[in-house]
Amino acid sequence: MKSEPRRQNGLVAICRKYYGKLTTLLSDRTYNYFIKLFLFILLYKAGEYVFNYLEKRDTLADLFDRLYYPLSYFITGISVRVYSLFYSGVGSDASFFISINHVKTIQMQHGCTGLMQLFQVFFILVFFPLSLKRKIIFLPVSLLIIIFASVLHYLILVPVAYSFNDHFTIFHNVISRVIFYTFFFINFLLWNNSFKKP
């Protein structure tokens, strides 16, 4: 009769021991993950405010205009090439207006180039807790991820503007947020998984 309580006490002790280890392990990983995610989001918003501030400065306005032009040219050019496979008479003009079947469909605006998002990635990476070596490695990769997001975003918007123009605004607002948030999160996962590596 005495052996049964002893067994129960031993089993309870073992369960407590392994439960305690599991809880510590999970809480440490979860804690670290959410601290880094919070830092990432905080830097994301700070980067947005810094970009908006810098864009309004007279000294940097010209620089930003020079950056908008090649990005607009690049994204518009890719869009025209892709949609020339599906539509006849696809082209663009000097003001980055894409025409489909000789109908002006969509114009690249500064906000659609992804320049702010590129700045945000750079800004976050500067302050994110990674070694300098890893920051140098991840910078071009992360910028390419955001450029890809900008191109994908615009490629989706072109047929929406052509075929569903009445719903363009809601598509634009929803698609923009979903795509860019997704690709920012991909960058976070990339950096976070390398956090503990040398």
LODO-252381 format. One line per field, with one value per residue: residue number from 1; residue in one letter; x, y, z of N, C-alpha, C in turn. Coordinates in pm, 1 decimal. Layout:
<drenses>
num = (NUM	...)
residu = (A	...)
npx = (X	...)
npy = (Y	...)
npz = (Z	...)
capx = (X	...)
capy = (Y	...)
capz = (Z	...)
cpx = (X	...)
cpy = (Y	...)
cpz = (Z	...)
</drenses>
This chain:
<drenses>
num = (1	2	3	4	5	6	7	8	9	10	11	12	13	14	15	16	17	18	19	20	21	22	23	24	25	26	27	28	29	30	31	32	33	34	35	36	37	38	39	40	41	42	43	44	45	46	47	48	49	50	51	52	53	54	55	56	57	58	59	60	61	62	63	64	65	66	67	68	69	70	71	72	73	74	75	76	77	78	79	80	81	82	83	84	85	86	87	88	89	90	91	92	93	94	95	96	97	98	99	100	101	102	103	104	105	106	107	108	109	110	111	112	113	114	115	116	117	118	119	120	121	122	123	124	125	126	127	128	129	130	131	132	133	134	135	136	137	138	139	140	141	142	143	144	145	146	147	148	149	150	151	152	153	154	155	156	157	158	159	160	161	162	163	164	165	166	167	168	169	170	171	172	173	174	175	176	177	178	179	180	181	182	183	184	185	186	187	188	189	190	191	192	193	194	195	196	197	198)
residu = (M	K	S	E	P	R	R	Q	N	G	L	V	A	I	C	R	K	Y	Y	G	K	L	T	T	L	L	S	D	R	T	Y	N	Y	F	I	K	L	F	L	F	I	L	L	Y	K	A	G	E	Y	V	F	N	Y	L	E	K	R	D	T	L	A	D	L	F	D	R	L	Y	Y	P	L	S	Y	F	I	T	G	I	S	V	R	V	Y	S	L	F	Y	S	G	V	G	S	D	A	S	F	F	I	S	I	N	H	V	K	T	I	Q	M	Q	H	G	C	T	G	L	M	Q	L	F	Q	V	F	F	I	L	V	F	F	P	L	S	L	K	R	K	I	I	F	L	P	V	S	L	L	I	I	I	F	A	S	V	L	H	Y	L	I	L	V	P	V	A	Y	S	F	N	D	H	F	T	I	F	H	N	V	I	S	R	V	I	F	Y	T	F	F	F	I	N	F	L	L	W	N	N	S	F	K	K	P)
npx = (82.4	206.0	381.2	244.1	169.0	432.3	516.8	339.3	421.2	681.9	629.3	486.4	689.1	870.3	710.4	671.4	934.2	1006.2	799.4	855.2	1104.7	1023.5	839.4	1009.6	1181.6	1000.4	894.5	1119.5	1198.4	962.2	935.2	1171.2	1122.3	886.9	974.7	1166.3	999.7	829.6	1018.8	1088.1	843.2	814.4	1040.3	971.4	747.9	872.0	1058.5	885.6	786.2	1025.0	1100.5	885.2	928.3	1187.5	1136.2	996.7	1179.6	1359.7	1623.1	1648.1	1447.0	1497.7	1674.9	1508.9	1325.3	1491.5	1535.1	1278.9	1223.8	1391.1	1289.2	1015.8	1035.6	1151.0	958.6	727.4	818.9	863.7	601.6	470.9	601.7	525.7	242.4	210.4	205.4	-49.8	-235.7	-319.4	-153.6	-24.0	141.3	359.1	399.0	603.7	528.7	479.1	236.2	41.2	-96.0	-360.4	-479.3	-496.0	-614.2	-580.5	-474.3	-350.1	-142.7	186.1	246.0	427.4	401.8	359.6	594.1	746.9	954.7	949.9	914.8	1150.4	1330.5	1241.0	1308.7	1587.1	1627.5	1522.9	1696.8	1939.8	1914.6	1836.2	1907.8	2162.7	2473.2	2729.1	2836.4	2633.1	2429.6	2530.8	2527.4	2252.5	2132.1	2128.9	1973.4	1735.0	1645.5	1601.5	1389.3	1184.7	1170.5	1079.0	827.5	712.8	699.2	530.8	300.7	225.3	189.0	-37.9	-221.7	-251.8	-427.6	-655.0	-708.8	-770.0	-986.1	-1160.7	-1221.0	-1390.2	-1362.1	-1104.9	-975.7	-1026.4	-910.8	-648.8	-576.2	-608.1	-459.0	-204.2	-132.9	-146.9	40.9	285.8	310.2	331.0	575.6	751.1	733.8	848.2	1111.3	1160.9	1144.4	1361.2	1577.5	1538.5	1571.0	1838.6	1939.6	2070.1	2290.7	2644.7)
npy = (-120.1	120.0	162.3	261.5	543.6	640.8	588.8	755.3	1005.7	1009.9	1008.0	1247.2	1425.4	1385.8	1468.0	1736.5	1826.3	1795.0	1940.7	2192.8	2242.7	2241.9	2454.2	2668.9	2663.3	2712.0	2958.6	3124.3	3120.3	3212.5	3458.7	3591.3	3590.2	3748.1	3988.0	4064.2	4079.3	4287.1	4494.9	4503.3	4586.9	4833.9	4970.7	4961.9	5135.7	5369.4	5406.6	5470.1	5721.7	5867.8	5858.3	6001.3	6249.1	6315.8	6320.6	6552.9	6749.6	7013.7	6982.0	6709.5	6643.5	6651.1	6439.1	6219.8	6239.6	6170.8	5904.5	5796.8	5800.7	5597.5	5367.7	5376.7	5354.2	5099.0	4922.5	4979.2	4908.4	4628.3	4548.3	4616.0	4442.2	4190.5	4199.4	4234.5	3985.6	3900.0	4094.4	4289.1	4565.8	4690.1	4934.9	5201.2	5544.4	5846.1	5952.2	5737.2	5607.0	5330.0	5184.8	4990.1	4826.5	5075.0	5228.2	5440.1	5309.5	5273.1	5465.1	5498.9	5600.1	5791.7	5670.9	5405.9	5293.3	5168.8	5285.6	5402.2	5170.3	5036.3	5208.9	5176.9	4906.9	4924.7	5104.1	4959.7	4740.3	4859.3	4910.6	4669.5	4386.9	4242.4	4103.6	4307.5	4192.6	4015.1	4198.0	4331.4	4122.0	4060.9	4298.3	4354.2	4131.7	4163.8	4408.3	4334.7	4156.4	4333.4	4491.8	4298.2	4259.0	4509.7	4503.2	4279.1	4369.7	4580.7	4443.2	4296.2	4500.8	4615.3	4458.3	4480.5	4753.7	4778.4	4600.7	4607.0	4871.9	5025.5	4916.5	4964.1	5122.8	5000.0	4751.1	4834.4	4944.3	4724.4	4514.8	4632.5	4659.7	4391.9	4254.8	4397.7	4384.2	4107.6	4052.5	4206.7	4065.3	3826.5	3912.5	3968.9	3707.7	3591.0	3739.6	3690.8	3413.9	3395.6	3509.7	3403.5	3292.4	3288.8)
npz = (0.0	61.5	-141.7	-363.3	-317.2	-311.3	-573.1	-708.2	-607.3	-708.8	-984.4	-1010.0	-938.3	-1149.9	-1365.7	-1294.1	-1308.3	-1585.6	-1701.3	-1598.7	-1724.4	-1993.5	-1992.2	-1928.7	-2149.7	-2363.2	-2282.3	-2283.5	-2556.7	-2673.9	-2547.3	-2633.4	-2909.5	-2933.3	-2824.5	-3015.1	-3238.2	-3158.8	-3145.8	-3416.4	-3535.0	-3409.9	-3509.4	-3777.6	-3788.2	-3694.2	-3898.8	-4107.7	-4021.4	-4013.1	-4282.9	-4404.1	-4287.5	-4384.2	-4657.1	-4693.3	-4653.9	-4797.0	-4879.8	-4930.6	-5103.9	-5379.4	-5406.8	-5341.4	-5552.4	-5762.6	-5703.2	-5719.8	-5993.0	-6136.2	-6007.9	-6072.7	-6350.6	-6374.1	-6250.4	-6399.8	-6654.3	-6628.3	-6575.7	-6815.9	-6993.3	-6891.8	-6915.6	-7183.2	-7281.0	-7237.2	-7312.1	-7600.2	-7751.0	-7529.3	-7345.8	-7227.2	-7121.0	-7096.0	-6853.6	-6699.7	-6738.0	-6788.6	-7069.7	-7198.0	-7473.1	-7596.5	-7402.6	-7133.6	-6837.4	-6576.9	-6359.3	-6246.8	-5926.5	-5678.3	-5426.9	-5490.9	-5571.3	-5383.3	-5251.4	-4994.5	-4840.8	-4898.8	-4776.7	-4513.1	-4462.1	-4473.0	-4261.7	-4039.7	-4038.6	-3976.7	-3702.6	-3596.9	-3387.6	-3499.6	-3611.0	-3764.5	-3991.8	-4071.0	-4119.1	-4343.1	-4525.0	-4533.2	-4618.4	-4914.4	-4992.0	-4847.4	-4948.9	-5214.3	-5175.6	-5100.5	-5331.0	-5508.4	-5390.9	-5445.9	-5725.6	-5764.0	-5635.4	-5806.9	-6046.0	-5986.2	-5953.7	-6207.9	-6393.1	-6233.3	-6234.4	-6502.2	-6554.8	-6335.6	-6249.4	-6087.5	-5838.9	-5771.7	-5572.9	-5321.2	-5371.0	-5416.2	-5164.9	-4988.9	-5110.8	-5124.5	-4851.7	-4756.3	-4920.1	-4877.6	-4595.6	-4567.4	-4701.1	-4554.0	-4315.7	-4396.5	-4424.8	-4152.6	-4043.3	-4174.1	-4068.6	-3795.3	-3766.7	-3798.8	-3581.4	-3349.8	-3457.1	-3530.7)
capx = (0.0	291.1	455.1	164.5	193.0	569.4	517.7	269.3	509.6	792.5	574.3	456.5	818.6	923.5	626.4	702.6	1069.4	1004.5	708.1	930.8	1202.9	950.1	785.2	1122.8	1226.4	899.9	880.6	1238.6	1189.5	847.2	969.8	1269.5	1057.3	795.1	1053.8	1223.7	889.2	789.1	1124.2	1074.2	725.8	846.3	1132.9	894.1	671.2	968.5	1111.8	782.4	784.5	1151.8	1093.1	792.1	994.6	1297.4	1081.6	947.8	1291.3	1400.9	1755.4	1639.7	1337.4	1555.7	1729.1	1397.2	1273.4	1584.5	1515.1	1146.7	1222.4	1433.3	1197.1	894.5	1073.9	1174.1	833.4	639.6	875.2	833.8	456.3	438.9	650.7	442.8	105.1	209.0	177.1	-193.0	-315.7	-257.2	-143.7	18.0	257.4	364.3	454.9	707.8	474.8	457.0	96.7	29.6	-217.0	-396.5	-571.3	-501.2	-689.0	-494.4	-526.3	-294.5	-21.2	272.8	260.6	544.4	373.0	353.4	726.7	808.7	1072.6	938.5	935.7	1294.3	1392.7	1205.4	1390.4	1721.7	1620.4	1505.8	1817.1	2045.6	1896.9	1799.9	2025.4	2239.0	2612.9	2752.3	2856.9	2501.8	2356.5	2583.8	2478.4	2106.7	2082.4	2084.0	1867.5	1611.5	1600.9	1545.8	1258.8	1088.1	1153.1	990.1	692.5	663.7	665.1	413.2	190.0	182.4	139.9	-175.3	-308.1	-273.9	-555.6	-765.3	-738.9	-826.4	-1112.1	-1248.0	-1179.4	-1477.0	-1316.1	-959.2	-927.8	-1025.1	-808.6	-518.5	-547.6	-596.6	-347.1	-79.4	-102.2	-123.5	166.3	403.1	321.2	379.6	717.0	825.1	739.7	948.7	1240.9	1174.4	1175.3	1497.5	1670.9	1516.9	1628.9	1984.3	1969.6	2163.9	2405.2	2758.4)
capy = (0.0	238.0	181.5	338.3	687.2	673.3	593.8	877.6	1118.4	1007.0	1046.6	1390.6	1496.0	1378.9	1555.6	1875.2	1856.9	1812.7	2051.3	2315.2	2263.4	2275.8	2589.2	2763.6	2666.2	2779.8	3099.5	3196.4	3137.0	3297.9	3591.9	3649.2	3610.0	3861.6	4109.7	4101.1	4119.8	4420.8	4586.5	4512.7	4669.6	4969.1	5028.7	4977.5	5261.1	5479.3	5426.9	5539.5	5862.1	5929.8	5876.0	6111.3	6373.4	6344.3	6347.1	6691.3	6842.9	7066.3	6930.5	6570.5	6624.8	6622.7	6302.8	6125.9	6242.5	6092.9	5762.7	5756.3	5782.9	5462.7	5265.0	5382.1	5302.2	4955.3	4851.2	4996.5	4828.8	4486.7	4529.8	4619.8	4317.6	4077.4	4206.7	4224.5	3844.9	3874.5	4197.4	4352.6	4710.8	4735.2	5023.3	5305.5	5670.6	5907.1	5980.2	5605.3	5564.9	5206.8	5177.5	4858.4	4846.2	5220.3	5291.5	5467.7	5220.0	5296.7	5546.1	5477.1	5712.7	5777.4	5577.1	5268.1	5246.3	5091.5	5355.4	5412.6	5037.7	5009.4	5287.4	5114.8	4786.6	4971.3	5165.2	4852.1	4657.1	4935.1	4902.4	4534.1	4327.0	4144.2	4144.5	4390.7	4101.4	3966.3	4312.0	4354.7	4011.4	4065.0	4422.5	4339.7	4030.0	4223.6	4509.7	4262.1	4103.1	4443.1	4527.5	4194.9	4290.5	4626.6	4457.5	4192.1	4459.4	4654.4	4346.2	4261.4	4617.5	4649.9	4405.3	4532.8	4887.6	4765.4	4526.0	4634.9	5005.8	5076.1	4860.3	4977.2	5181.8	4900.2	4653.3	4897.9	4957.4	4593.0	4441.8	4696.7	4625.8	4247.6	4216.5	4454.5	4326.7	3969.8	4048.9	4255.5	3955.2	3733.4	3967.3	3947.4	3566.5	3570.2	3795.7	3627.8	3278.9	3408.2	3594.1	3341.7	3237.9	3381.2)
capz = (0.0	69.9	-266.7	-459.0	-300.2	-351.5	-719.5	-749.2	-577.2	-805.0	-1114.9	-1001.2	-939.1	-1286.8	-1449.5	-1260.4	-1358.0	-1730.7	-1730.7	-1569.0	-1831.8	-2115.1	-1975.1	-1938.0	-2288.9	-2444.8	-2243.7	-2329.7	-2702.5	-2702.5	-2498.2	-2726.6	-3039.5	-2929.2	-2803.3	-3145.7	-3325.1	-3114.1	-3191.1	-3561.9	-3564.3	-3363.5	-3607.4	-3900.7	-3777.4	-3683.8	-4033.8	-4185.1	-3980.0	-4055.9	-4428.2	-4432.7	-4246.2	-4476.5	-4790.2	-4697.4	-4642.2	-4926.9	-4916.3	-4973.9	-5199.4	-5510.6	-5401.0	-5347.4	-5689.7	-5846.4	-5673.1	-5767.1	-6138.8	-6179.7	-5956.3	-6156.1	-6482.5	-6359.6	-6222.0	-6516.1	-6763.7	-6604.3	-6590.4	-6959.3	-7054.8	-6847.6	-6966.2	-7329.7	-7309.6	-7217.9	-7378.3	-7716.5	-7740.9	-7397.1	-7350.8	-7124.1	-7170.6	-7013.1	-6720.1	-6639.5	-6754.3	-6866.2	-7153.0	-7249.5	-7586.1	-7618.6	-7294.2	-7019.0	-6734.1	-6442.9	-6358.9	-6131.7	-5834.5	-5591.5	-5319.1	-5540.8	-5611.8	-5275.6	-5199.5	-4849.1	-4784.3	-4908.3	-4669.7	-4385.8	-4444.7	-4440.4	-4128.0	-3941.7	-4036.2	-3907.5	-3557.5	-3553.6	-3321.4	-3576.6	-3628.4	-3882.1	-4105.5	-4114.9	-4175.6	-4478.5	-4608.7	-4546.8	-4678.5	-5054.0	-5000.0	-4795.3	-5045.4	-5330.0	-5134.3	-5105.1	-5472.5	-5561.8	-5339.8	-5520.6	-5861.6	-5751.8	-5600.9	-5926.0	-6143.9	-5948.3	-5969.7	-6349.6	-6444.5	-6151.9	-6287.0	-6637.1	-6560.0	-6220.4	-6209.9	-5980.7	-5710.9	-5768.5	-5447.6	-5213.9	-5407.7	-5395.9	-5021.8	-4926.5	-5170.9	-5083.0	-4712.9	-4741.3	-4985.4	-4811.5	-4461.5	-4584.4	-4736.9	-4437.7	-4219.8	-4449.9	-4382.9	-4008.1	-4021.3	-4222.7	-3970.1	-3664.6	-3768.5	-3795.9	-3465.8	-3256.5	-3528.8	-3524.4)
cpx = (86.2	363.7	377.5	178.4	332.9	580.5	451.0	356.0	625.3	747.1	543.6	585.3	878.4	844.3	656.7	837.4	1066.9	908.7	778.2	1032.7	1134.9	895.6	894.2	1168.7	1128.8	891.0	1000.6	1231.7	1075.9	876.5	1064.9	1205.7	970.1	866.4	1111.7	1115.8	840.3	890.4	1113.1	958.8	750.6	937.9	1064.6	817.7	764.3	1028.0	1014.1	780.3	911.0	1149.5	1003.6	852.1	1103.3	1247.2	1035.7	1059.9	1338.1	1532.7	1749.9	1531.5	1389.9	1611.9	1617.9	1336.0	1362.0	1571.0	1380.3	1150.0	1270.8	1342.8	1068.6	921.5	1086.2	1042.1	736.5	687.7	846.0	685.2	414.9	483.2	563.8	305.9	96.6	186.1	26.9	-283.3	-241.0	-252.0	-111.1	143.2	253.4	426.7	554.7	659.3	433.2	309.7	97.2	-103.1	-236.6	-504.4	-600.4	-587.9	-592.5	-552.7	-478.6	-165.7	56.8	285.1	379.6	522.3	372.4	490.1	791.9	930.9	1065.9	965.6	1083.6	1369.7	1364.9	1288.4	1532.2	1725.9	1609.8	1635.1	1932.4	2037.2	1863.2	1923.6	2084.7	2382.7	2626.6	2768.4	2723.3	2418.1	2401.4	2534.7	2329.0	2056.3	2040.4	1970.4	1733.3	1556.8	1540.5	1408.1	1152.2	1065.6	1060.4	845.9	632.1	619.1	538.0	287.4	135.4	128.0	-3.6	-269.9	-339.7	-404.9	-676.1	-807.3	-807.1	-967.3	-1211.5	-1218.7	-1263.9	-1431.1	-1165.9	-909.0	-921.1	-922.1	-670.5	-483.0	-526.2	-473.3	-213.8	-39.3	-66.7	11.8	286.2	419.2	377.1	528.7	805.8	840.0	838.6	1088.5	1264.1	1212.5	1318.1	1598.9	1659.5	1579.3	1779.7	2032.4	2077.7	2287.7	2520.0	2773.7)
cpy = (125.6	266.9	266.7	489.4	728.1	684.8	721.7	1000.3	1125.4	1051.7	1196.0	1471.7	1498.9	1471.5	1702.0	1917.5	1885.7	1923.4	2185.5	2346.5	2307.6	2418.0	2694.9	2777.2	2743.0	2928.2	3180.7	3222.3	3232.2	3441.4	3660.8	3681.1	3735.6	3993.3	4157.1	4145.4	4260.0	4525.7	4610.0	4606.1	4814.8	5040.7	5050.9	5110.6	5381.9	5511.4	5500.2	5688.9	5934.9	5955.6	5994.3	6246.7	6412.5	6382.9	6492.4	6794.6	6885.7	7006.1	6788.8	6544.5	6586.6	6480.6	6199.9	6122.8	6161.4	5943.2	5711.7	5723.2	5643.7	5350.8	5260.0	5321.2	5149.9	4879.2	4861.3	4910.8	4680.7	4459.0	4526.3	4490.2	4198.5	4082.1	4216.2	4080.0	3815.7	3972.1	4248.7	4503.2	4761.2	4820.8	5123.1	5430.5	5726.6	5939.6	5851.8	5566.8	5438.0	5208.9	5034.8	4879.4	4995.2	5293.6	5313.5	5399.0	5256.1	5376.7	5519.6	5606.0	5686.5	5672.5	5431.3	5210.7	5157.2	5159.1	5368.2	5278.4	4997.3	5084.0	5223.5	4989.6	4824.8	5024.2	5057.6	4773.6	4727.7	4912.6	4762.5	4463.9	4209.2	4193.6	4225.2	4305.1	4053.7	4078.4	4338.7	4246.4	4025.7	4190.2	4404.4	4239.3	4089.9	4329.5	4443.9	4202.9	4211.6	4491.4	4426.1	4220.4	4407.8	4587.3	4372.8	4273.7	4528.8	4561.0	4304.6	4377.5	4651.0	4591.2	4451.9	4668.8	4878.9	4704.6	4561.3	4773.3	5063.3	5030.5	4879.3	5025.1	5079.2	4791.1	4709.4	4901.4	4822.3	4519.0	4500.4	4651.8	4478.4	4208.6	4270.1	4401.8	4184.6	3967.1	4113.0	4143.7	3848.3	3782.1	3944.8	3802.9	3534.3	3619.3	3723.8	3489.4	3282.1	3481.6	3535.1	3285.3	3336.5	3461.4)
cpz = (0.0	-61.0	-366.8	-440.2	-340.6	-502.3	-769.9	-724.1	-675.8	-943.0	-1119.1	-1008.6	-1079.5	-1378.8	-1423.1	-1318.4	-1507.7	-1774.6	-1707.2	-1677.3	-1961.1	-2108.3	-1989.7	-2082.0	-2376.9	-2411.1	-2290.4	-2480.0	-2739.8	-2663.7	-2595.6	-2861.9	-3037.7	-2899.9	-2936.5	-3243.5	-3288.8	-3159.6	-3341.3	-3599.2	-3524.4	-3462.8	-3742.2	-3899.2	-3768.0	-3820.5	-4123.6	-4151.7	-4024.9	-4206.5	-4464.1	-4395.4	-4347.3	-4615.1	-4803.7	-4685.3	-4779.9	-4973.8	-4971.5	-5078.2	-5337.2	-5516.6	-5412.8	-5488.0	-5782.7	-5823.3	-5722.8	-5916.4	-6180.7	-6128.6	-6039.1	-6293.0	-6477.7	-6344.1	-6339.3	-6632.6	-6748.8	-6625.0	-6736.9	-7026.1	-7017.6	-6914.5	-7117.1	-7373.2	-7306.9	-7292.1	-7500.2	-7693.1	-7601.9	-7412.4	-7236.8	-7183.9	-7069.9	-6872.1	-6648.3	-6634.4	-6838.8	-6939.2	-7200.9	-7354.8	-7607.1	-7515.8	-7177.4	-6896.2	-6593.7	-6455.7	-6230.9	-6051.3	-5742.3	-5482.6	-5361.1	-5576.4	-5507.4	-5216.2	-5047.3	-4783.0	-4790.8	-4799.1	-4534.6	-4359.6	-4404.7	-4296.8	-4019.5	-3926.7	-3965.3	-3756.4	-3506.7	-3497.4	-3398.2	-3585.9	-3757.7	-4007.8	-4160.6	-4174.8	-4318.9	-4573.7	-4637.2	-4618.3	-4823.9	-5070.6	-4957.7	-4889.6	-5169.0	-5298.1	-5143.7	-5248.5	-5539.7	-5518.0	-5415.7	-5661.4	-5857.9	-5724.5	-5725.7	-6033.7	-6113.5	-5976.0	-6115.7	-6402.7	-6363.0	-6205.2	-6423.5	-6635.3	-6448.9	-6164.2	-6094.9	-5842.9	-5690.6	-5631.8	-5335.7	-5242.3	-5377.3	-5247.0	-4954.3	-4978.3	-5125.9	-4943.9	-4697.9	-4799.9	-4909.2	-4669.5	-4469.7	-4610.7	-4630.2	-4335.2	-4265.9	-4412.6	-4233.7	-3978.9	-4063.3	-4119.7	-3836.2	-3657.8	-3765.4	-3671.8	-3377.0	-3324.5	-3526.0	-3649.1)
</drenses>
